[in-house]
């Protein structure tokens, strides 16, 4: 499943009401670790269909960024049934992300 780039208008439907677990990434286009993580997320998106991968650009979605108290990027959340089950800040290797999602 391809990685979805969403805005705050799509957030409720695509993330909080998703029937699949969601790996949510808050990122910025100017952030080096975000670019590295983005490549990993693209690979994961191509390899699996068990969970949805959603990215939110903090500079284009400031209200959502404030609502989620994002102060560092990348910030990653693992969400299942509309609830945050796990989170992390910074770059994570593909194996770690896969394991976190499988543990949901």
Phi, psi and omega in degrees: 000132182293154176288133179263129171259117185238168173244180185295336178289333181265351189301310183303311183292311187284333184250298188288332181254013182293138177282341177257154170301152184236132168261110185256126181240116170270124186221172173225144183294336182271000187265119180301307178300330177294320179295319178296315179294323179303319178296319178296317181295323177298317178299312179300318180299325179284335188264341188222159176232008184285334179218160182264139176249123185233134178243140178233123177281119185294330182284335180262353183224060187297322180296316179295321178299316177294316181301323181267006178054045181278118177241347180224139176236150356286145172241124186242137179233140175254118188238133176224132180054038176076009181237139175287121180257336182199159177205163179202157177238138179097179181290136174233137177294158182304317181299321179292315179298316180299314181297317179299319180290323179291335180280353181292000000 
